[in-house]
Amino acid sequence: MLFIHLLLAAITYISPVHFDVSLAGNFGEPRPNHFHGGLDIKTQQEEGKAVYAIGDGYVCRVSVNVGGMGNAVYVRHPEGYTSVYAHLQRFAPPIEALVRKWQYQHQTTDVDMTLCATDYPVAQGQLIALSGDTGASLGPHLHLEIHQTDNWNMMDPLDFMPELLEDSIAPKAHAVMAYPVKGEGRFCGQDEQQRFDFMGFAIVDSLTAWGKVGFGLYAEDFMQGSDNRYGIRHTALYVDGEEVFSSDVDDIPMSANKMVNVWGDYDYYALNQQWFMRSFLLPGNKLPFLKADRNGGLVTFNQERDYQFTYVLCDFFGNQSKYSFTVTGRPDTIPPLVPDDSLVMKMDADQSCTFDGMDLKVPEGALLADVKVAPSSRSRRGGLSKEFVMTQKSVPLYGKAILRLRLEQEVDDHSKLYVSARRRTKKNELDEESGHKLFIPGTYHDGWVETEVTDLGDAFCIAHDVTPPRIIPVNQREWASQPLCVFDLKDEDTGIADFQGFVDGQFVLFDHVKKSSRIICDLRNTPVEPTGGEHRLQLKARDKLGNQSVFDGVINY
C-alpha cells in the first residue's frame, strides 16, 4: 500500500476550483447501496463557480441528465486516471457547442456523448464548466471523482491533491455494537446485538462476554470550519495489542459498491440512519481494502480475564484518535441454535420461492447474506394482481432476482403492463404514498408478468398504464413578449421517458428546468428564424410504456 501511495504522490493534480475548499462530503462515506465515490466541494451556496481540469488530458465523455449526475464532464488523463465533474450548471462554451450539436443530431435533450483524444484536449487548469445543482444534488456543489481508467475503480481524490484543504481535527467514535455469534457466543448475558456509547474516549459500562463475538463501530470524521460529518479513512481494532481488523477506504471497485450494506449494519441504519461498520467479515463481504485476522475479526472469549480493546481512527491527513474499553471473559451458558421454521434464502446457491400467484428466483451471489423470507399477499386498489411482500425489511440485492406475478384481471394491451413497487421509508416501513412507488418494466407471457428486482423488501404488484403524459403550457400568454416556451410534463404512473419539440417541422431543443417537471425552449437559441409572424409549435412526450401525447399550437416569433 505504501508503494501505491508513493506512486500517486508522483502524480500532481490541482484543485478544480480557485477558492479555498471546504467539503460537504468526503470520499468513501458509507451510504445505502454505495460508497460516496468522490469529494463534494462546497461552492459557497452558489452556482456558477468556475470549474477547471485538474490535469492534462482530453474530454472523453459528456453527459446530461444521466444517472443522477446532472450535467457532467469526464476528463481522461495520460497517467491512467479519469476525473469526473458532476452536477454542473453549464459547460464551457466549446463543450456546450459540442453538446448542442449532438443534441440536434440525435434530436434529444438527454446526452451521453463519448469523444476521442483529438476532439477536445484540455490542459491542466483549463476552464471546463461552471458549478451547479443539477441531477441528484441536494444543493449547489461540485462533485469530483477520480477513477482508474482501465477498471473504473474509485480513488480518493485527496491521494492526488493532498494540499487541497487543511484538516487538524481527528475522527470521533460515538458507540460500539457487540454482535454475539448465534449459538457460539454471549455478550453481557444476551444473544442479541447490543449498543454501548463512548463517554469521552472510553466505555464505562461493565462488559462481559463468552464465546465468539464480533464488534462494530459508529464513528465519523470532522473538519474545521464545517458542520458536516464525514466517513473514516483508516480504522483498526486491536485486542490485547494485536490487530484483528483494519480498513483503508480507497481504491473501491464499482462492482463492490453494494457491499457497503454488509460491511455496515444495513438493518440498523435503515431504522436509525447511523452506520455501524463491522470490525469483522461476514461471508458476503469481499471488499479488498478490509483486512482481518485468521478468525475474520471475530474475538473468542475463552479465558476468565480482562480483554483490552482499542480502536485507532485516522483520517487522510493523519489526525488520529484512540478509543478503549475492557471486556471481561466470564463463563456463560451459550444456548444452542433453535431450529427456525422460517424460509431462509441462502447466499451461496440459487434460491427460489413460490407463493400463490408469485414466483421468485434469486441467483447465487445476488444475496450478500442469508435472509428470512415470509411471503404474504393482499389485494391492492388498482392492482391487476395481488400485492406481494417477501420480507419485513429492505433487502438490497448484489445482483438481480427474477420475479413473476400472475395477472388476475385481463387487459386489452399486454404491452402496457408493468410491475409497481412500493418502497420502504427510512423507518423500514412500506410507504403508502404514491410518490415512493417504483416503475419496473415487465414482460407478459402466458398469464404472467416477469421482471427483474433489486430489493426483496419492496411490495410488488402488476399495474397497467394506457394514459399518455399531460403536456401543460405554462404562462402561454407571455410567449409572444419573450421567446421562451415553457411546458410542464406530468405522468403519475410510469414517468416521462422522453420528449421532442418542433417548430414548423424542424427540431428545437427543450432543456430541463432544474428540480422540476418543467422544460423550456429559448427560441433565440434554435435554428428557427424570427419572422415576426406565426409558427407552428409541436411538442411530443412519451411515458416509459410508449404512451404519447402531442401538443399542437401556434407561436408568434
N, C-alpha and C positions, 0 to 999 in steps of 0.2 A: 504493500500500500504506500509506503514511503517513497518507493521508486516512482510510482504513478504520480504522486503529488509533486515530485521534483520535475517530472516531465511537464506537468500542467503549469508549473511555475515558470517554465521557459517560454510559454505562450502568453503574450501580453495583449489582453483586450482592454478597451477603455469603457468608461461609463457611457450608456446610451443617452444620457441627458446632461445638460450643462448647469446643474444646480445641485446643492447638497442633497444627498439621497437619504430618505427615510423609508422604511419598509412597512407595508400593510400586511405582507405575508412573506415568509421565507421558504426556501426550498425544502421539500420533504415533509412538510406538515401533514400529519395523518388526517384524512378526510374520508367520508363514506365512499367506498369503492375505488379510491385512488389516493396517491400521494400528490401533494401540490408540486407541480412539475417545474416551478421556476420561482422568480422573485416578483412580488407585486410592489412596484416602486410608486410611492405616493407622488402625485403631481399637484400638490398644494390645493387640492379640492377644485382644480380647474381642468378644463380640456384645452387642447391646442398648444401644448408644450412641444417644442422641437424634439424629435427622436432621431438619433444618429446611429449609423452602423458601428458596432463595437470592434470590427476588424475588417481587413481587406477581404474581398470575395465577390460574389455576384448574387443578385436576387434570383433564387431558384423557384420560388413559389409565391403567389399572392392569392389570398382568399377573402371572400366577402360573405358573411353570414353562413359560415361552415363550422359546425361542431362547437358552438358556443364561444368561438374565438373572436367573433365580430369581424372587423377589418384586421387582417394580419399580413405581415411580411416575413418571409423566410430568406435568410442570407446564408449561403454555403461558403465556408471558409476553407482555404487550401490546407489548413492544419488537420483536417478531418472532422470538423465540427460544423454544426448548423445552428445559427441563432434565430430565435423566433420572437417577434414583437407583435403583441396582440391587444385587442380592444381599442384599436386606433380610431381617431376621429376621421382622418383622411390620409391619403398617401401624398408623397412628394409629387409635384406636377408631372414629371416624366413618367412615373409609375402610374399615376392617375390616368394619364393618356393611354398607356398600355391596357389598363383595366377597362376603360371606356371602349376602346377598340374591340376588346374581347367580348364585352357585353353586347355590343351591337352585332358582332359577327355571329354570336350564339343566341341572340335575342332573349337574353335572360339577365336578371338583376344579380342573382347569386353567382359567385365566381369561385372557381378552383383552378387556377391557371398555373401551369408549370413553364419555366423558362430555362434556356440553356446558358452556358457560361458567357456567350458573346452578346446575349440580348440586353443585359443590364448589369455590367460590372460596377462595383462600388468600392470606394476607398474607405479606410478607417476614418471615422469622424464625419462621413458624408451624410447629409440630411436625407432621410428616407420616408419620414412620416411626421404627423402630429398626433400627440396622445389624445385619447378619448375615453369613451364609456360605452362602447358597443359590445354586442354579444351578451354572454352570461357574466356581466360585470355588475357589481353592486355599488359602484361609484367610480369617479374619474381616477384612473391609474394606468400605469404601463405594466403589462405582464411580459417579463423577459424569460425566455427559456434557452438553454443550450443543450443540444443533443449530439451524441456521436452519430456522424452521418451514415456509417455503414450498418449499424444495428438499431439506431434511434434510441439507445439508452439515454435516460435523463441524467444530466450532470448538474451539479451545484454551480451556478454562475459565479459564486464567490471564489471558487477554485481558480478562476481565470482572471479575476479582478479583485484581489483581497483588499485593495485600498479603496474600494467603492464607498465604504462607510466605516464609521468607528463604533465600537461597542465595548463597554467595560463592565457590563452587568452580567453576572453569572446566571445560569439557569436555576429554576426553583422547583423543588419537588413538593407536591401537595399531599399525596397519600400513597399507601401501598395496598395492594389487593393480594390476599392469600388464596390460593387455589388448591385445596387438598385433592389428591387423585382419588376418585371414587373407588372404594374397595381396597385402597392401598395407603391411605393417609387420613390424618385428622389434624385440625388446627383449632386450638382453643376449644377443644371438645366438640367440634362440629365437622360435618362432612361438606357443608356448602361454602362457597367463596365468601370472604369477609373483608371489609374495608377498614383501614386504620390510618388516621390522619397524622401528619407530622406536626409536632409542636416545636417550632424552631427547626433544628437540624436533627431531631430525634423523635422516636415514638415512645411515649411514656407508658403506654398500656403494657400490662403483663402478658406476654405472648408465650404460648406453649404449643408444641407440635409433636406428632409421632408418625413415622412412615414417610411417604412421598408427598411433597408439597411443592407447588410452583408459585412464583410471585410475579406481580405486575406493578408497574409504576405509572402514576399520573403526575406528569411534570410538564413544565412549559419554560420557554426562554423569553427573555425580555431585553429591550434595548432602550438606552436613554433617549429622552425626547419623544417617546411614543407610548401610547397606552395599549398598543397591540400586544398580542401573545403569539409566540412562535413555537415551531417544532424544535426538538432537541437533536443536535447533530451527532454527539457521541454519548453513549450510555454504557456503563459497565457495572455489573453486580459481582461483589466479592463476598465469599463466605469463609470465615476464618482466614482471611488474607489470600485466598485462592480465587481467581476469576472463574466464574461459572457461566457468565453470559456477557456479550458485548454487542453493540451496534454502532455502525458508522454510516449514516444515511446519505449515501451518494451512489452514483452510477447505478441507477434503478432501471431494470428492463421494463419497457412498456408492457410487455406480456405479463409481468408480475404485479401490475398495479393493484389488482383486486385483492392481492394477498395482504394488503393493509388490514382487511377485515378479519384475518385470522392471526396476525401478529397483535393487533389491537383487539380489545374485548368489544366486539361489534354490538353484542346484545346489550351490554351496559351502556354503550354510547347511544344506542337507539332510544333508550329511556331517559338518559341523564345528560347527553351532549358533553360528556367528558371521556377522553380516551385514556384507558389504562393499557399501556403497551406491555405485553407479556415478556418476562425475562426467561422464558423457556420456549422450546419449539414444539408446536403441535404438528402432527404428521403432514398436514397440508401446507405448512409454511416452508417455502423453498427460497425465500429472499436471500440473495447472495451476500448481502452486506451484514448479515447476522452471524455471530459465532457463539457456539455453546460447547460446554464440556461433553464428555462421553455420555453423560446422563441427560443430555439435551437441555440442561439448565435446571432440571428438577433437583430439589435438595432432599436427601434421605436423612431423616431424624431417627437414629437408631442407638443413640447413647444418651444417658441421663447427664446432660451437661448443658452449658450455655453455648449457643452458636452465635457468632458475631457476624452481622450483615452490614455491608457498606455499599451504598450506591454512589458512584462517581459520575457526575454530569459535566459535560464540557461543550461549549458552543464552538462555532467555527473560529472565533478569534482567540481561543484558548482560555476564556474565562471559565473557571472550574468551581464546582461546589460538591460537598460530600454530605451524605445523609446516612445515619447509622441507626440500627436497632438490634435488640437481642431477642432471640427466640430460645426458650428453654426446652430441651428434649425431655419429655415426660411420657412414660409408657401409658398407652391408652388402648382400649379395645376398639379395633377397627372393624366395623360391621361389614360382612361380605356384600357384594353387589346383589341387589334384589332384582330378580327377573322382571323385566318390563314387557308387558304385552303390546306396547305401542309399536306401530310400524316404523322401523328405522331404516332410512336410506343410507347405504354405506358409500363412502367416498372412493373406495378402491375397486369398484366394479360397476358395470352397467346396472341400473336400477329401473324398476317400473312400478306403477301404481294404477290400478283400475278401480273406478268407482262408478256408480250408476250414471251413465251419460258422460263420463270423463275418462280419459286415458292419458297417462303421463309417463314419459320415458326420459330418464336422466342418464346421459353417458358417463362412463368412468372419467374422472378428472374434473367434472363440472362442479362438484361439491368440494369445498375446502375443508369440510369436517362432516362427520356423520350427523344426520338430522332426523328428528322425530317428525313423522308425517301423520296428521289426523284429518283425513279428507272429510269435508262436510259440504252441504249444498243448501240453497234456499232459492225461492222464486225472487226475481228481481224485476221491478217495474220497467217495462220497455225492453227487457232482455228476451232474446229468442232461444235461450237455453236457461237452465238453472245457473246460478252463480256459484262457483266452486272456490273453496278455500282449502289449501293443503296444509298450512302451518299457522301457528298462532303468533308468528313474529316474522319480521323481514329476514329472508334468506337469500342474499345475493349469490348468484352463480358465477363461477370462474369461466364457464362456457355458456352454452345454451341448452335448454331442455325442450323436448318436443311435446306439445300439449294438443290433445284432440278433444273437442267438445261436440256433443250430439245436438243437432238442430232439432228443436221441438215445435217450431212454427214455420210453415213453409212460406217462402217469399218468391216473388216473380223473377228476381235477378240475383243469382248466387254470387256474381262478381262484386256485389255491393256488401257482402258480408265481411265482418272483421271481428276481432276479439277486443272487448273493452275491459281494461284492468283498473280496479280501484287500488290506489297506492296507500301506503301506511304513513301516518303522521309521525312527528318527532317523538311521540309517546308510544309508537309501535301499534297504534290503533288504526283500523281501516277507516279511511276518511269517507264521509257521506257526501262531501261536496263534489260537484261535477268538475270543479277546477283541478282536482287531483286524479282525474281519470286519464288513463294512458291508452292511446290508439295503438293496436298491434295488428299489422296486416295478417290476413289468414287466407287459406286456400280451401275451397269447398270440394268435397268428394264423397259421393255416396252417403249423404245424410250427415256428414261430419265436417267440421271446420278445423283445420290443422294450422298451428302456428308455432313460433319459437318464443320462449320466455326466458327472462334473465333474473327473475326474483320469484322464488316459490312462495313468498309471503303475500303476494298480491291476491286479489279476488278477481276471478275471471268469468266472463260470460260472453255469449255471442250477441253482437249487435248488427244493425243494418243501417246503411246511410244512403239514401237516394235524394237527399236535399242538397241542392247546389249552394255554394257560398253566397253571402249577401254582399253586394257592392254598393256602398253608400257614399254618394258625393258629399264633400264637406265644404261648406261656405261657397256653394256654387255661384252665387251672385257676385262674388268678388273676383271670379276668374277673369272677367273682362278687364278689370282695372290693374290686375297684376298677373302675369303669365305663369301662374302656379296652379296646377291641377292636383287636388288632394282628394283621396278616397280612403274610406275605412273598410277593410275587408274582414268579414266575420264568418266563422264556420265553427259552430259549437260541438259538432260531432267528431270529425276526424282531423280537422285543421286544414289550413291553406297549404297547398303543395307548391303552386307557382302561379304567376300572373304575367300578362303581357299587355302593353299598351301600343296603340297605333293611331296615327293622325294621318288622315287621307290615305289609309292603307300602308303607311310607312311606319316601321317600328320606332317607338320612342321609349326611352328608359325612364322607368319609375324607380325611385330609391325608397328603401325602408326609412320610416321615421323612427328614430331611436326609442326603444322601450314602449312601443305602441303597436297597434294593429293597422296603423295608417301607412300609406305610401304617397309619394309626392313626385310630380314631374315639373321641372322648370323648363318651359318651352324654349327659353333662350339658350339652353344647353343641348338642344336637339337639332337634327338636320332640317327641321321644319322652317321654311322661310316665312317671316312675318309679312302678311299682305294687308292687314287691317280688316280683312273680311272673315267669312265663316269657314271653319274647317270641321271635318267630321272626326270626332274622337271616339275611339272604341277601346274598351278595357275588358280583357278576358281573365277570369280567375277560376282555378280548379282546386278542388279539395284532394285529399290523399287517396280517394277512391275514384277519381276521374270525373266526378260531377262538376259541371261547368256552368258558370253564369257569364253573361255578356252585357256590358253597359254600352249603349249607343247614345251619343249626344252630339251637340254642336257647340263649338267654342269660337270666340272671336279673337283673332291674333294677327 
